[in-house]
């Protein structure tokens, strides 16, 4: 198994642990206002908003990094023998 993959997995587990802790501790309702896009304010528990913002961040990061590397071009050299 790759060491880089293990570090990334441990980091993701730590972030998810913090999200669970935030969800357990922040149960009060908060208002979210974005008047240019949403005409009315949204009132949700704080933990739900943390999860939503985290999910948006993960999706954005995935989209930004997906397909960035292209495979090397194969050589078109002809062996003259």
C-alpha positions in Angstrom: 0.0 0.0 0.0 1.2 3.5 -0.9 2.3 5.7 2.0 0.8 8.8 0.4 -2.6 7.0 0.2 -2.3 6.1 3.9 -1.6 9.7 4.9 -4.6 11.0 2.8 -6.9 8.3 4.3 -5.8 9.3 7.9 -6.4 13.0 7.1 -9.8 12.3 5.7 -10.7 10.2 8.8 -9.6 13.1 11.0 -11.7 15.6 9.1 -14.7 13.3 9.3 -14.1 12.9 13.1 -14.2 16.7 13.5 -17.4 16.8 11.5 -19.0 14.3 13.7 -17.9 16.2 16.8 -19.3 19.4 15.4 -22.6 17.7 14.6 -22.8 16.4 18.2 -22.0 19.7 19.8 -23.7 22.3 17.6 -27.4 21.5 17.7 -28.8 25.1 17.7 -30.4 26.5 14.6 -28.8 29.3 12.6 -29.9 31.5 9.8 -28.2 31.4 6.4 -28.8 34.4 4.1 -27.7 34.8 0.5 -30.1 37.4 -0.8 -28.6 37.6 -4.4 -29.4 33.9 -5.0 -32.0 32.8 -2.4 -34.9 35.2 -1.7 -35.7 33.9 1.7 -33.3 33.0 4.6 -32.7 29.3 5.4 -32.8 28.2 9.0 -31.2 24.9 9.8 -29.2 23.3 12.6 -25.6 24.4 12.5 -24.3 20.8 12.1 -26.3 20.4 8.8 -24.7 23.5 7.4 -21.2 22.3 8.4 -21.9 19.0 6.5 -23.3 20.9 3.5 -20.3 23.3 3.3 -17.9 20.3 3.7 -19.7 18.4 0.9 -19.5 21.4 -1.4 -15.8 21.7 -0.7 -15.1 18.1 -1.4 -17.1 18.2 -4.7 -15.3 21.4 -5.7 -11.9 19.9 -4.9 -12.8 16.7 -6.8 -13.9 18.5 -9.9 -10.8 20.8 -9.8 -8.4 17.9 -9.6 -10.2 15.4 -11.9 -8.7 14.8 -15.3 -5.7 17.1 -14.7 -3.0 14.6 -15.8 -2.8 13.2 -19.3 -1.0 10.0 -20.1 2.3 10.3 -21.9 2.1 10.1 -25.6 3.4 6.9 -27.2 6.4 7.2 -29.3 5.8 7.0 -33.1 9.4 6.0 -33.9 9.8 3.2 -36.3 12.6 0.8 -35.6 14.7 0.3 -38.7 16.2 -3.1 -38.6 
